Amino acid sequence: MRIRINRRERQKESSWSGGKTLELGIFPETASYLDRDFVWRLSTADSDREASSFSRLPGYERILMVLEGDVVLAHGEEGSVHLGVLEQNRFDGGIKTRCFGRLIKDYNLIMARGCEGSLRVAEVAAEAEKVTTDAPLSDYRSFGVYVLEGYTVMSCGERSEMLRPGEQGIVDLEPGEEELLSIMGEGRCVLAEVAFAVEEEAAAGSRDGKEAAEGAGESAFHDAAGGSFFAGYGTCMRLILRSNKWFRVMRREGGDTVYYDKSMTAALRILERRYITTIIWAIGVTLCFIPLVFERSPIVCFIAAALFSVVHIFLIAPRIYWHYLPHPIADHMKPVEEMNAFERLYHEETIVENPELDRLMRRYKSDDEHYFADGDSILFRLVRKDK
């Protein structure tokens, strides 16, 4: 059991297309909303616009409760819903959603698909009331208490904390823990609940909030990648082709058939975003043309550059990848059909979602995803990682 209290000074503020957002809680705590590596997230948002668009979150579901305002949410072709104060709507985060009206303030629960969650408003009285749940004890469970007015004392086990308006309390329970939350005080609060199942082999890695365990047993990749460079050469070559943007444009098959854990994904992102192999190749090719200064034959320089390019592709680049990737490589990847429940959630939000696209849209101040949505263009396929 873990209790977290997010006072106002600890709440992270960020901007969205319609206004400001305060992050009240996220699981695991090391996760980032922009990186889309979270299981669930609680937040409040405000807006000063009559119309705005929500960020698309494929692989996630959202529950939005209006705290102040009167709005209409339009969910693409799925229809629309009118929400008044303390009314809520649950919808697919991957659907284009626009908000019309003054959304002065709302309360949001975003959770990975496969989670069960809910929001409800509770009147807090002087007598303690237990917060019950129908989720099985075999699930991970998280409870949230957000004070709207008055004060609330939340208790779990031997610990009690008093919350003021705008403050968020969170209780995280691991599978098998039976401690239940109770609240007392005066006023009103929003109670949030999220439950999600995690297979036993993934539970050990998720307890420290860093990454899911890779699972027991041998993987199909263990024969292909080991502790030495030559043992993992084939795997490094496949990863080089996978990360090459031009190769992604030219290849015909869609999607990824391999799951990469968090440490492997982070290493691949460093290699791709810093252009390490490309910079080394460019330096090597430039050096090949230095003899031109001494009036050497250009043909010799071009031949040297071509030979260096071949050596770089088949020897230098794989060696760079082998240096940066976590070892043993085989322990950080597996076929997607062998993923457990927790790994499936992580795979969906890292492969299906595309954080770079969201960053581009924010950079160019566009709240219309069609700004980058020409699916037939090569530029679109270069931006999209899942193509």
Summary of the structure (lengths in Angstrom):
residues: 387
radius of gyration: 25.0
end to end distance: 40.9
largest distance: 91.9
contacts: 1158
relative contact order: 0.13
helix: 32%
strand: 34%
